[in-house]
Amino acid sequence: MGAGLIGLGLGRGQKGWPLAALGLLPLSMGAFDLSALAPLAGLPAQGEQLRDALDEDADYYVTRIGTL
């Protein structure tokens, strides 16, 4: 997603630089193993903690995430 936003922004010339800058957000979150949407479902944002939480009670979180 980040690479797509950056590519789209660069393709629009000077007017697209804010879009390209916005594309850095998902790329950096992936690089630092973070999730932006998990806290909306009451889950931790840190990747390792998120994976542990999903492993512990997968059925509960799958149904909860599915309702977002």
HELIX and SHEET records of a PDB file:
HELIX    1   1 GLY A    2  GLY A   11  1                                  10    
HELIX    2   2 GLY A   13  GLY A   16  5                                   4    
HELIX    3   3 TRP A   17  LEU A   22  1                                   6    
HELIX    4   4 LEU A   24  ALA A   31  1                                   8    
HELIX    5   5 ALA A   38  ALA A   41  5                                   4    
HELIX    6   6 GLY A   47  GLU A   56  1                                  10    
HELIX    7   7 ALA A   58  GLY A   66  1                                   9    
END                                                                             
